């Protein structure tokens, strides 16, 4: 595999908004955010300039995240929580048999099914246009979407795996494993490297990712800020 610039993963939002997702960036002179319709994430290069940009962005959405180093902020912005995640990297394709029919979710109905399922299981992260950030794949049973996995932040060399979600009454059947395999294969075929973020307390998910070959590169904070 070609040599990749792993240091770009230290600042994933900033680098995604400077590279593949640059057209979605809201630039506040030193801190950049995704348009909140797509993703309520921001990142900065110069922490000294983060406070003003955060105040401006808060007029668009009252609940959002800054990823990486702790930003500067002031009233009426407050820190709701520091969500600490493992940033995990996959450096070679997964050797897992794909037994289910996996479809790319592209139609209006499929995207509605995707939005509803993710917000059923992981509410608060997936907005109406999040599915436009990358490709999303799913498994249907009896016309019901039961499991999904997709792509969120994108750089020139890296694509983030996100929304690894299975409907609660369909867990334990290997759907997530197959969807992760399918999605990461697509990323490798594009010449990019898959990575993901998982909350450190989600031990079950971390064990699954490790079993599939993901390795924890570092811990990274998602600073959840809100307007009071």
ZAMARGU-4260 file (C-alpha; in steps of 0.2 Angstrom, whole numbers, plus 5000, padded with zeros to 4 digits):
<rodrens>
0) 5000/5000/5000 | 5006/5017/4996 | 5013/5028/5010 | 4999/5039/5017 | 4999/5055/5027
5) 4992/5048/5043 | 4995/5065/5052 | 4980/5072/5043 | 4969/5061/5053 | 4974/5071/5068
10) 4962/5085/5062 | 4949/5075/5051 | 4936/5089/5050 | 4948/5103/5045 | 4956/5092/5032
15) 4940/5085/5025 | 4933/5103/5023 | 4950/5108/5014 | 4950/5093/5002 | 4935/5082/4996
20) 4922/5091/5005 | 4928/5109/5002 | 4912/5114/4994 | 4902/5111/5010 | 4914/5121/5021
25) 4908/5137/5031 | 4924/5146/5034 | 4926/5157/5049 | 4944/5163/5047 | 4953/5149/5055
30) 4939/5137/5060 | 4928/5128/5047 | 4912/5119/5049 | 4901/5108/5038 | 4885/5116/5033
35) 4874/5109/5047 | 4861/5102/5035 | 4875/5089/5031 | 4885/5087/5047 | 4886/5098/5063
40) 4905/5096/5064 | 4919/5109/5064 | 4938/5109/5065 | 4951/5122/5067 | 4969/5125/5063
45) 4972/5140/5074 | 4963/5139/5091 | 4965/5157/5094 | 4952/5161/5081 | 4940/5148/5085
50) 4929/5158/5098 | 4922/5170/5085 | 4919/5157/5072 | 4910/5146/5085 | 4898/5161/5090
55) 4894/5164/5071 | 4891/5145/5068 | 4879/5144/5083 | 4867/5156/5074 | 4864/5141/5062
60) 4863/5127/5074 | 4862/5126/5093 | 4870/5109/5095 | 4886/5105/5087 | 4904/5097/5089
65) 4921/5103/5087 | 4933/5089/5083 | 4951/5088/5089 | 4959/5100/5101 | 4948/5109/5114
70) 4942/5125/5106 | 4940/5142/5114 | 4922/5148/5117 | 4912/5160/5127 | 4894/5164/5132
75) 4881/5160/5126 | 4891/5144/5121 | 4893/5130/5134 | 4902/5114/5134 | 4889/5100/5135
80) 4901/5085/5135 | 4918/5079/5129 | 4914/5064/5119 | 4931/5054/5118 | 4932/5042/5104
85) 4944/5029/5097 | 4950/5034/5080 | 4953/5017/5071 | 4961/5014/5055 | 4960/4999/5043
90) 4975/4996/5032 | 4970/4980/5022 | 4954/4973/5015 | 4943/4962/5027 | 4942/4944/5023
95) 4923/4941/5026 | 4910/4932/5016 | 4896/4943/5010 | 4880/4933/5010 | 4867/4946/5010
100) 4861/4957/4996 | 4868/4974/4999 | 4861/4989/4990 | 4867/5007/4988 | 4854/5018/4996
105) 4851/5031/4982 | 4832/5034/4980 | 4822/5046/4990 | 4813/5032/4999 | 4829/5023/5003
110) 4837/5039/5010 | 4821/5042/5021 | 4823/5024/5027 | 4841/5027/5031 | 4837/5043/5040
115) 4824/5035/5050 | 4834/5020/5055 | 4850/5029/5060 | 4840/5041/5071 | 4831/5027/5079
120) 4847/5019/5085 | 4859/5034/5086 | 4848/5050/5087 | 4856/5067/5085 | 4871/5064/5073
125) 4862/5061/5056 | 4854/5075/5047 | 4843/5076/5032 | 4858/5079/5020 | 4871/5068/5029
130) 4868/5054/5016 | 4874/5066/5002 | 4892/5066/5010 | 4896/5049/5003 | 4889/5032/4998
135) 4877/5023/5010 | 4873/5004/5009 | 4860/4994/5017 | 4851/4977/5019 | 4832/4975/5017
140) 4821/4961/5024 | 4803/4961/5019 | 4804/4979/5012 | 4811/4985/5029 | 4828/4993/5030
145) 4837/4983/5044 | 4855/4987/5043 | 4866/5001/5036 | 4884/5007/5034 | 4891/5022/5025
150) 4903/5036/5022 | 4904/5053/5031 | 4920/5064/5031 | 4931/5062/5016 | 4949/5068/5012
155) 4960/5064/4997 | 4967/5049/5005 | 4955/5044/5019 | 4936/5040/5020 | 4927/5039/5037
160) 4915/5024/5040 | 4900/5030/5049 | 4882/5025/5053 | 4886/5007/5057 | 4868/5003/5063
165) 4857/4988/5064 | 4839/4988/5069 | 4838/4982/5087 | 4827/4966/5083 | 4840/4961/5069
170) 4856/4962/5079 | 4868/4947/5081 | 4866/4941/5063 | 4882/4947/5055 | 4874/4961/5045
175) 4886/4975/5052 | 4901/4964/5048 | 4896/4961/5030 | 4891/4980/5027 | 4908/4986/5034
180) 4917/4974/5023 | 4907/4979/5008 | 4909/4998/5012 | 4928/4997/5015 | 4930/4987/4999
185) 4923/5001/4990 | 4934/5013/4998 | 4950/5003/4995 | 4944/5001/4977 | 4945/5020/4976
190) 4963/5020/4982 | 4958/5027/4999 | 4960/5021/5017 | 4945/5018/5028 | 4944/5025/5046
195) 4931/5027/5059 | 4927/5035/5076 | 4919/5025/5090 | 4915/5031/5108 | 4927/5023/5120
200) 4913/5016/5130 | 4906/5006/5116 | 4916/4990/5120 | 4906/4979/5109 | 4908/4989/5093
205) 4927/4991/5097 | 4929/4972/5098 | 4920/4970/5082 | 4931/4983/5073 | 4947/4975/5080
210) 4941/4958/5074 | 4939/4965/5057 | 4956/4972/5057 | 4954/4990/5063 | 4968/4996/5074
215) 4966/5011/5086 | 4977/5025/5080 | 4973/5038/5094 | 4960/5045/5105 | 4951/5060/5099
220) 4938/5072/5107 | 4922/5077/5100 | 4918/5093/5110 | 4899/5095/5110 | 4894/5113/5112
225) 4877/5120/5114 | 4869/5138/5115 | 4861/5141/5132
</rodrens>
